[in-house]
Amino acid sequence: MKTITLHLARHAAFIFLLLSAACSSSTPSDSDLSRSADSTLAVSPDSAPYVDGYHLVWEDNFSDSVLNNDSWNIEVNGNGSGNNELQFYRAENISIGTEPISGKQCLILTAKKENYGGRAATSGRLNSRGKQLFKFGRVEASIKLPSTANGLWPAFWMMGNDYDAVGWPACGEIDILEMGHGNGIAKGTQDRLFNGACHWGPSWNNGAYPNYAKEFTSTYSLQDNSFHLYTLVWDEEYIKMYLDQDKYPDVAPYFEMAVSDKSTETSSGNYFQKEFFIILNHAVGGNFPQIWDIANVTALSSGEAKMFIDFVRVYQKN
């Protein structure tokens, strides 16, 4: 395990200027464990929390034939997301379909090597901004990752829903899963090395904003044609992240950070005690994998690669 600082990874102040859906910010609930009043509960009767004290408040199992637009916004842009990414995000690269090995119906984000909109690749990105907003709880996704080596950057993360009002990084950012980092490529551990991180602060400050990122190398492959569970556990004291906690309930967190301190303008507690929304994306190249030429994206040598999401769920305490 190695600590790393990522000043340029995903994160630039204009990262969300071209979100496809313009949604107004919601006022955080008075409850410490609450969802937005505008959120719609969608709880499957056969879904149960596996941790005492939590109950399911929202989920998307992607069981319909089309994406639920009441929960998700599809992003359409080719701005590189502030990270020199190579893809153009298109609605056509987001679909609901069957994962061929398990037979599960999933959300599918397909990265393709193709010229479009001045970019050398296309892919998919979506978010729940202004639609499904959460303050504290357990936020998790079951994901089958593509082979990222070399050049793919799949991610599952969150941003503060007050972005419109305060900008980035003042809105705060929680990266639950980022895979495909250049360190994994250099070490030959692309299928096991991934990243959790938090970013915050009153301003961009020429990249000198507060952030904490932690690199973790799993003892087993996360690109083994299987689904793996990535979980954020978040309360007013700590942010913690876990890998495959459904299979290994006692597993230690791969990321942990205190978020209770509010003593100064840059203290983390001022940025992680409000409503956040969920983001899923499948980037191609850029600063995180440290690949900026499509010719070096070996992961798309066959033309395309798919990221499968079986479900996204949010649990909160009673």
N, C-alpha and C positions, 0 to 999 in steps of 0.2 A: 504494500500500500504506500502510495507516495502523494504528498500534497503538491498541487500545482495551482498557479494563478493564471486565469484566462482573461486577459483584458480585452481581447478582440474576438473572442470565440463566436458568440452569437449576437453580440451585444453592442448595439449602437443606438443613439438616441432616436434615430428615425426608423427603428425596426418595424414600427406598426403604422407608419404613415399611409401605407397602401393597403390596409385591411379592406377586404371586399365589402364587408357589411358595416355600416356606421350604426353603432349602438350607443345609447346614452348610459352613463355610469349609474349604478344603483347605490343607494345609501346603505352602508353596512347595518346589519341587524343589531339590536341591543343584546341579543343572546350571544354568548361566547361560542356556542356550537350551533350555528344557524345556517340556513341557505337563504338565498334571495327570495323575497316574497313573490317575485315574478317567475321563479323556477317551478317546473312541473315535476312532481314526484312520479317516478316510473319504476316501481319496485316489483320484481318478479317474486311470486309466492314461494318458489323453490330456492331462492337465494337467501342465505343466512350468514350473519357475521361469524367469523371463526375466532374472534377475540371478544372476551366477556366485556360487557359495558358499552359496546358499539351496536348501532342498528343501521341498516341500509336506508339512506334517504334519497338516493338517485342512482340510476344505472342506465347504460345503453348497451344492450347485447347485440345490436345491429341485426336484429331478427327480421326487420322489414326489408322489402326489396330495394328500398331507396333510403338515402340518408335522411335523418330526422332534422328538418330545417328549424324546428322549434328549439333544438338544442345546439345546433352547430352552424357556424359561418364558414363558408369555403373561401379561401384566400386566392386571389388571382393577381399575380405580379411577377415581374422579372427584375426586381431591384437588388438582388443579391443579399437581402436581409441584413445589410451592414457587415457582412462577413466574407464578401467576395465569393459567394456561392455561385455555382455555374448553371443552376436550373432556372426555368421559368415555371412558376406554380400555376397549374391549370385545373379547372373543375373536372376536365376529362380524365385526369389521372387519379381521381378519387371514385371508388366504386364499392358496392356491397356484393360479395360473392363468396364462393366456397374455397376454403383452404384445402388443397387436394389430398393431403396425407391424413388429416384428422377428420375431414368432412364437415368441419365447423363453418357456419356462416359468419363472415367477418367483414369489418371495414378493411379495405385494401388501398394502400398508397403505393402507386407504381411509379418508379423512377425509370425514365427512358433516355437513351442516347439518341437525341434527335434535335435538329435545328428548329427553333421556334422563338419568335420575338427577339431575335438577336442573341439568343442563348444556345448553348451546345447540348442542353439536356432539358427535360421537363420532369415535373414531379407533382406531389400533392401536399397540401398543408391546410389544416382546419383548426378552428378554435371555438370555444363556447362563450366568447366575450358578450356580455350583456344578456346572456340567456341562462347559463348554468354557472352560478357563482357560489363559492364556498369559503367560509371562514372557520378554519380548524377542522380536524377530523382525520380520517384515513382515506387517502385518494390513491387508487390503484388501477393498473391496466395490465391485462394479459396480452403479451405481444410475442409474435414469432418474427424474429429479426431476419433480414436477408444476410447474405455473406457480404460484409462491408469492405472487405479487402480487395482493392484499395479504393478509397474515394467516396464511399457513402457515409452519411451522417444522420441516421434515424434518431428521433428524439421524442420524449414525452415530458412536458414541462408545464409551468403555470406563470401567469403574470397578474399583477394587481389590476383590478377592474377600474381603478381611478387613473389609468394611463392618460386619458384625454385631459384630465384636469392638472396632473402634475408632471407628466412625461416620464421618460426612462432615464436613470434607474430609480427615480423617486417612487415609482409605482411598485418596485420590488419584483424580483424574479426568482422562481424556484425551479431548478432543473433536476428532475427526478431521474431521468435516463438520457444520457448522450453517449452514443457509441460511434466508433470510427476515428478516434483521435490519432494524430500522427505518432504519438508515443507507442501505441499499440502496433502500428505499422512498422516502426523502427525495431521493436522488440520481437516481432513475429507473434504477438499475442492479440491480433485483431479480433479474434472470436471470443476473447475473455476479458479484455480491458475495456472499462467504461467509466463514466464520470457522473458524479452528483455535484450540484453547486447551488449557491445563492448569490445574488447580486442586488445591491441596494445603494442608497446614498442620495443626497440632495441634488446632485448634478453629475454630468458626465466627467467633468474636471479633467479633460484631455486623457481619459482612460485611467485616472488615478482614483476612481470611485471605490468604495469598500466592496470586497467580494471574497468568497471563500469557496474553493473548488477542491474536490478530493477525487483522486484517481484510484480505481480499485480493480484488481485482477482476480476474477473468479477462479476457483479451482477446477471448474468444468466449463465446457463450451456453452455459450449462449446463442450460438448460431448452428444448432444441431438439428434443425428441422422440427423443433419442439417449441411450445409456448412457455414463456417464463413470466413470472409475476413481479412487477415493480411497484413498490408501495411507499407512499409518503405518510408518515405519522406526524401530525402537526398540532400543537396546542400553544398556549400563551407562554410556555417556558422553553420548548425545544422544537426543532425540526429534525426528524430522523428518517432515514430511507433504508429499505430492506429489499433484498433479493430473495424471491421464492419462499416467502414466509408461510405460504400455504402448505408447502412441503416440509419446511424446516422451521417450526414455530419459535424455536429458541435461537435462531440465527442472530448474530450481532449486526447492528446497522453498518452499512458501508459508508454512510454519511451522517454526521451529527453536528448540530450547531445550536447554541443558545440564542433565543430571540426575545428575552424578557427585559433586557437593559434598554432604558429610554433616557439615559442621563445626558447624552449629547446629541447634537444634530445628526451625527453619523451612526448612532447606536442602532443596532439591528431591530430592537423592539419597536422602533417608530415606523417600520416598513413591512412587518410580517404579522400584523394583528388587524387584518382587514380582509375584505372579500377578494378572492383571486378567481381567475377563469383558467380553463384547461386548453392546452395546445398539443397537437400531434402533427409531426411533419417528417418528411423523408428528403433531406437535403443531399445535394450532389456537390462534392468538392468544397473548397473554401478554407478559411483559416483554421478550423478545428482539425480536419484531416491533413491540413497543410498541402493540399493539392489544388492547383489553380489552372491546370491544363486538362481538358477532357481526354486527351490522349493517354494520360496517366491514370485515368479512372478505370482500373482493371475490372472492377466489380460490374461494369456494364459492358463487358466484352461480348456478352451474348445478346445485348441490345436493351435489356430491361431487368429490373429487380423489384421484388414486391415486399412490402412491410405489411403484415397481417395483424389486426387488433381484434381479439375475440370479444373483449368487453372493457368498459371503463366503469368504475364504481366508486361511490363516495359513501362512507360510513361516518356517523357522528354519535356522540354520547347522548344518553337519555337526559 
